[in-house]
Amino acid sequence: MEEEELYHAETFRDRVSSVTESGKRNWIYALQPKGRFYNFRNLLSYTYLIIFFALPFIRVNGSPLFLINIIDSKFILFGKIFWPQDFFIFAVGMIAFIIFIVLFTVIYGRLFCGWACPQTVFLEFVFRRMEWLIEGSPGRQRALNNGPWTFEKVWKKTLKHALFLIFSFLIAHTFLAYIIGIEEVWQLTQAAPSQHMGTFLGLIAFTLMFYAVFAFVREIVCTTICPYGRLQGVMFDKDTMQISYDYRRGETRGRFKKNEARTHGDCIDCKKCVIVCPTGIDIRDGVQLDCVGCTACVDACDKVMDKVGFEKGLIRYASENQIAEGTGVRFTPKMKAYSALLIVLIGLMTVMVVTRKTVDTHITRVKGQLYQEVDEHTISNLFEAKIINKTNKSISVELRAEAISGHVRLIGAEAILLPPESLSDHTFFLDIPKSEIKARSNNISIGVYSNGQKIQTVKTKFLGPF
């Protein structure tokens, strides 16, 4: 009998919450949460939304604050322009980002999913809000969906999906602004679609994709599609902080009866934690892949505990070990070490971005050329300089020999002027006195100066007669 009960108790793990036992879609009608965590999430979510829609309009030194132009391989972060030559920064950044994700998840679980993920923010604080406003409570939504096509159902469904499409269209345009810039997007909106049919069709495709995700797919993104969500199971351990039900305190469950001695645990089996869950799970069943850590069940349970006079925290942030041992939130040595490593990774990426060169110079000897004797006292080598101006301004630079007597003679130009956001090629002779040439191949340094300030030192080789 105990084995049979255990089997039935674990059958919820045989499928995701969005699928019924018969394999059909289990549509989730989530109740809007109320409580302290939801208030914090509400504040953060609207902050995220303001930042998301405002960033394309913010400019630093004439450039967007953020631009991810994959088409032209041009990236701007915090006003700094990055080109393919800066790929090593992105490579290190991607490695650091992957390590960050793993360590963050091991310590804090799906905290990102519930509090900062764009899917959660848009679905819970934009699209569900519109749905609650137009169609009402979960009970009314269910009755409306299951009922006949009356005038009320037609106008409510039409209004809801029209708003969903409009907001999806707005999201698609904002994402495009992060790729090509807000000015380009504005120009596209002023022109006829036939003049930029490819971009127009792309916008329509992304609009329909966002609309489909938020109107129909919804929580399936979190429970099935998102790779980060699917990887949770291999990242969690018994010390991972997550939304947990305190079964030691809550079991066995039983209805609450006023003025009657309590013989059960603190869980009164009201199922409020299930009703508010955006993925439709019962957190009391234990740790589940479908839980996004949104804290809706925590707020719902705390409210019920207040009403019946029990201590809050029956559902709370806690690790599996903390629940089993009956202890409170504990910052373990492993969590401290991982958190310190996360801070180091963030610091490393910050330093790499801040110290990145705005002008990058590569100098090499022209292939197939040996040294030339300018006169009986001077030897010359022919060099080629490739100079990348990563800024949006024109820059004048000068090349000088470092730690050695030498003179730079430009070919075909009197000065080097770098156009904004460009790669320039320049050839020049470097004349050095014979007395300073000590070997067949000599290591030399050439300084790159702008407005009298050295901005880079480039090392190369100089051939002599020895």
C-alpha angles and dihedrals in degrees: 000000000000091000090052092050090048090051093052091044091057099042090095087074091062092079141015118266093249092064126070125222089263091054098254127131112277103211111215117224101189122192116229108257124231126198147079097297092048090051090053091047090047091055093045094046095054088047089054092048093050091049092046095053096036101048096077089059095052115095132188118199090343095309129101115264089232129019127161101186102174091169094062095028090240122138129181120192120179089345094307117121118227124194133188087272087068091058092117089066090054091046091054089041093054092049090048090046093052091048089047092053093049096046094042091051094046089055106032104021116209095346090129092052095054099038111027112013111120090223091058094041095051096040100044101033103033115020099032088045090057090046093051090047095051105031101027131218124359090261092055091045091053092048091048093050094046095043130085124278100271126165089262092054093047097051094042094049092044093050094045096050092042090056090045090054093046093050091044088052089052092050091050091052091048092051089050089052088058088056106041103011133260093268092057091048091051091051091049091053090053094052129073115267090240089067093061104019095156094055091042093053090046090054091050091048093051091044091054091045093053090044092051092048096051098035101042117000096047115139092015086078089062098039102039117004105043110088091206090056092048091052094056093091093062095043100051123090133173092276096051112120110236143143103288138178113226098229092175089064100030103048134124096040122219141158117270117246119187118238092010126117109256113237096167133067123274094271106098092189094240091146092218088133089060096045094056096042110114091208095043099239130141105235089199089072089071137250110350135183090229094063111104095188095243095147093226089127091049092057093045093049094045090053091053092046089054092052095051094040098247127135116272122242102065083133112030148132105293141130125246090253092051092053093046093048096039093235130138130245108316127190101213125204089252091054090049092050093047092046090051090051090050090054090050091051092050090048092049093052091046091053092048092051096044096045096044113128116251090201118040119192130191117187124187136163114260107259118250093022124116126190123296126215107230091183137329091289103037136064124194135200127195115233137185121214124198109194123187119201105202095181130086092240134079113256130197114211136184129205120219133177112245127218091355137072107258144138127218117217114191119214117225096357140064095211140010113248115179116207115222117279094001146128113229129192120209132172124204144165120239112207117201129176114254090233091068095050107095103165145023090259118029129192110228137171128222120199122216112213133189122185089349093304122114109236100172144005118214123196121211143148130270120198122219137182097262 
